[in-house]
Structure formats: structure tokens, C-alpha cells
Amino acid sequence: MSDRLAVRKTYKLYIAGAFPRSESGRSYPVTDGKGRFLANAAHASRKDARDAVTAARKAFPGWAGRTGYNRAQILYRIAEMLEGRRDQFTAELRHTGASKTHAAAEVDAAIDRWVWYAGWADKITAVAGAANPVAGPYFNFSTPEPTGVVAVIAPDSPLLGLVSVLAPAIVTGNTTVVVASEPAPLAAITLAEVLATSDLPGGVVNILTGHRTELTPWLASHMDVNAIDLTGIPDEHVQDLEEKAAGNLKRVHRPTATGWTADPGTARMTAFLETKTVWHPVGV
Amino acid sequence: MTVFEYAPAPESRSVVDIRGSYGLFIDGEFTDGHGEPFKTINPADESVLADIACADEADVDRAVKAARAAYERVWGAMPGAERGKYLYRIARIIQERSRELAVLESIDNGKPIRESRDVDVPLVAAWFFYYAGWADKLGHAGFGPDPRPVGVAGQVIPWNFPLLMLAWKIAPALACGNTVVLKPAETTPLTALLFADICRQADLPPGVVNIITGAGDTGRALVAHPGIDKVAFTGSTDVGRQIARTLAGTSKKLTLELGGKAANIVYADAALDQAVEGIVNGIFFNQGHVCCAGSRLLVQESVAEEVLERLKARMATLRVGDPLDKNTDIGAINSAAQLDKIRELSAAGEAEGADRWSPPCRLPDRGFWFAPTLFTGVAQSHRIAREEIFGPVLSVLTFRTPEEAVTKANNTPYGLSAGIWTEKGSQILWTAQHLRAGVVWANTFNKFDPASPFGGYKESGYGREGGRHGLEAYLNV
């Protein structure tokens, strides 16, 4: 047995493609399944949340303007990078109390989920769009477009749950501010390292760790956030957040609970899509 | 060249029979309301048309219970093909009674008969005809093999297109197997009440369609009622926000079609005469009482003067007056309250430094009227460039580059519609792609069709009405 002291990682936030500490200088201890200290995670503030929204807004036109083919390749690249760190993620999930088999299966499922969504980038338009046969000499077509900046309150499933809510939001061109699981945030920051090396433009995904109840009301009421995914929110807080979201008529996604291993379907993509219909006369 | 003067060409009112008073249509019967009755007036001459019952909370509860019973006993379980046949029947009766509906709409709303006759009522029939055909094909609509209805829908509609908004709400709801309680606007209840009679002629089972009249309190009671499963609202963004707050934490589905401040972008290479027609149609159609009206004209600087000159010449030919006159282009403002709002915002436009212009135009002495108006020298910060006026008032701004046009067009919390005028195809598609709006009209404006999804981005609301997309709001998906 080596007596070398391990080099630990500092877990920070992920904003605009960089890894800053919370501007508040705060952190909170994260423990393993048995209550033993693992790391100090950044305890993000309202200001960090606002910075993340600014970064997401700045990244939106560029990301939404990429071709579906290009977004598909980047999401597939994320799967590749995740596959390369399979052992690291398995070990990280085991710290949360998962068995070796369960942790490995969850990492595999998370990799495969990126692959599933990657393929949707250049297909969802064909499925959700339409050429509309209007009663007149007009060419009329409807295309789905990304809603904009989406606040994603991630569930406590530290990797598969997180990937399952994040990938469908960004594959269509939205940019995101993610609030990671409060008790199990470490995999989210390690995932940020994967995102940062996958050609994903900075600001498309911003990840905050900290207290959900502190951060989510600011995101729900933020006037430059277009939509909010309440997946990680317990029922008793839904009403307050939906009232706040009404301020600028955010699209609110409140899914009925299903296991993360179920077929994801298209609902999580269409929840953050707008339909644009364009008319033009036909004539000579 | 001889110029022929216009002679009045009034449409006959004899085709409509307005009763002295109307009750609430609940469970297939007209019944008394228990709120304070109110009057609906003709906005063109302020004459009283009828006394209208007002539904209080107990009446709303009765209507919701009737809708629930009809949903559970009859409509929800009926095969789609049979539901569809009822809707086809309704579409046919609307066509048969089209003149009566058009005249009544113009009397109660103030819109020109040319529009109610040629736009509103034909679209109403088309909406029922279109969704009738979906009723037995829902399994092919992309929402799973056997999508289920939501249940009872509470629907609140505005006064600008009373019957058309009723059709947008009721046709898809019924096609999907839901029953409805619909509240028309308090200033325009008459065509909805005539529609109740059409439901009876079609032998629609009692309780499938319930129509309750009243003002804001009735609407609030309806959307807050625990017995409804879905709320559909068309109206102002402020009320839409209130409804979203009311529904927070509940399992009710919600779709909102709210306000707009659409940009109508005219590039220098546009066919200018066609563009001018499009500008006029965009803002003066239906007195500008249109949520998707092209109320901000963005014209490229190099042609701004020429466009304004042609636009003013065209505006001088608009005929304002009797809604029932077939020559009329611009009818009456729907209510005194709306006229006040248009006046207030127009005064703000002048106070903030924009230049106001209207063509010479004699307005009738009685009734609610507002001359077609345009403002030049408008800054983006002016209220008339930011707030929805919902009247025949156009704000003109200029731009130099396509990027500037798009940036200005998107500089609004709304995102319902937009217009583009250019002869260059790639520029149309580039502009359409960059506009954050749900409906984009290129080289046309204010076109509607039941096959075409309609609805907004951002604070113009959420959900789509029309087309396959319009089914989603009324299916349990």
C-alpha cells in the first residue's frame, strides 16, 4: 500500500464554460452514504444564479443557431467523453451508497441516454413540425424552435436523473441553468468537466450546487428565464414556484414521476419547444 | 376620369332577431342567472341590444356539474366518429345561418360586415369542419395510439372575434371528447348565445356545451372552479398572468393566447404597394382589435419616406363608419373603456414626442369611434412602441440593416406574430428564422386557417390553437 497522499478535487460551479467558486465564498459539506465527509461543494448564491442566467442568455443565439447535425455530434461527443470516464463516475456514484453493479449500470444508462438524445437533434423538427394545408394559395409550415433559457431543477438521481433532464433541454437548442441535487451534487460537477471537453459552447449548460430552496425562487421569478423544469422540486414547493413563474409566463414542466430507466419518449423535448408558423403566398 | 361617390350600402338587420333578454345556457336549457344582469350595447350607436344574465359562483358550479355529467355519461364515451358527425352538423348549420351570424356579430361587436361576413363566419365554419375530421383520427395525431380527453374545459374568450374565438375553443375541445363551459366577453355575448341555439338545432347532447355570461368575476369563478380539468384563455397578458397564478399548484392544464406588439418589417426591395396593403390590413383590420396586429411598422430607412407617403394616401381612402355598411373598412371601437385606453395611449405618444397623423375623417356623432392614426418619430422607449394599444394606431420606426430590424422586432416581452416584406427569398427565411414570434407572415398579413397552428412565444402565452398542434391542449398527454 502506497503512503502517497491523494490529490483531492475542488468542486466548484460551472458557469459560462468556466469553473468559478461561488461569489459568496460559501461552501457546504457533502457526505457519503454513511455520513462520512467527501468534499466541500460550492454553495451558490442568488448572484451566482443571475450570472448563470446571463451566461445562458448570451450562449442562446449561437447554440440555437447551430444545425441539428452539429448539435447531434456534440451530444454524441459528450457520450464519448463520459464513456472514457466510466470508472471515475462509477466510483463517484458508489460514494453515494450505490452498489458497484448498480453504479456501473447507472453510468452506462447515462452514456446511452446521451446517445439517444444526440440522435434527436436533427429529427425532432420532422416529428414536431408540419406543412399545413391551408385553404388558400399559401405555403404554410410550422417548425419547432427552442424556448430559450431553461432553468432545470435536477432530481436527486445524481447522474442518470441529471442527464435525463439536461440532455432533452439542450438537444433542441435551449441553454440551461441547472440546480444540481443538493445531497449528491458531486457527479454534476464532474459531468461539467465532461461537458467542458466536448465542444459544447460555454454557457449552454451552467451548473449550480447549493440549497435548492434558496436558489429556485430566484430562477422561477427571473424575468430572463423562459422556462423552468421542476423535476427535482418536492410537491409542497410547486405552488409557490408556479406562482413566481407566472410573472413572465414561463413554461413550467412538472412531470409525473417515472423511473429514470423508462423509455424517455419525446415529452421532455417538446416541453421546451415553441411552434413557429410561417406563411407565404404562392403565385407567379 | 369620373369619380363615383360612395352611396350607403347597408346590410339588412331583418335577418337577426334579438330577444329582450338572455339567460345562461346550461345543460341544454336557457336558465336564469343569479348575478346582477347587464346590458349589451351596439357600439356603433350606443343603443341597448339586450339584457344579459350574469352567472354567479353557484351558476358556474351548475354549469361545471352539467358539463361533468355530460362528459361522464355521454360525450367522453362516445365513439370519435359520432362526435365528429355532431361537429360536422354544427359546421353546416353555421354555414346555413352565416348571414344571421355575421350581422349579429357586427351589431354587437362593431366590426365591419365585410369582415364578419367574409372572414369571421367562414373561418368559424371551417374550424368546426376541420376539427370534426380529427375526432375519429386522434390515434394518428402523434399523441399515442389512444389519447384520452382531459375532461371538462373552462374557456374564457375576448370580445375582438367573439364567434371565431368560440370556434377556436369549442371545436378542438369537443373533437377530443371534452365538454366545455365557455364564457364570452361581457360586451359581445350575443353570437355565443346564438351558437347555443345552433347546438340545440344540431341535437348536441345537453351539457356538452354550456355558455355562461358575465364579466371578470364570472371568469374568475370559472377558472378557479375545482371541477374543471383544463383552462383555455384568450385575452390580455395581465389577466393571463392572474390565471396562471390561480392555477399554480393545481393539476389543471392551461393554454394562454395573450397580447402582442407585432413588428411588420418592410425591406427596401419590397413590392411597396403590396406592402402598404399589408401594413393597412395588419393594423386597421378589425379596428386594430387584434392580438397579432402589426402595430409596429419597421421600415428600412432608404424607403421610409416613400412608404409613408403611399401609406398616408392609402389611409385617406379608408372609410370609417356604420359597421353594417358594406363599404365600411373600419367600424366602431368595441366599448367606451377600450376607446378611453386608445385615447390615453395616443395622448401618451404625443406627450412623449412622437408625431401624430390621421387622414381627414368624419366620425359619427354617436357610438365609439377612433380615426386611423399613425405615429412617426417613434422611439423604442415610447409607450406606443412597447404597450399593446389594441386599436387603429400604428407606430412607425425605421432600421438600416436586417440585424437591426430583427433586434428591434424582438425587443418586446411579447412574441405572438410578425410580418416581413421583401422580394428576396433568402432574406424572408433568414428574417423568419430570427424573429421570436409564433406566427410569421411573409408578404402577407393577418391570415388564419384551422389547419395552421397559432400562438405565441414569451409573454404572448403558451400552447397552440389550430392544426394538429391544437389537439394537444385538449388531450391528456
Interface residues (C-beta under 8 A of the other chain):
Chain A: V127 A130 N132 P133 V134 A135 G136 Y138 N140 S142 T147 G148 N226 V238 Q239 D240 L241 E242 E243 A245 A246 G247 N248 L249 R251 A267 E274 T275 K276 T277 V278 W279 H280 P281
Chain B: A126 G142 T237 G240 R241 A244 R245 L247 A248 G249 L256 L258 P413 I428 A432 L435 A437 G438 V439 V440 W441 A442 N443 T444 K447 D449 A451 S452 P453 F454 G455 Y457 K458 E459 G461 Y462 R464 G467 R468 H469 V477
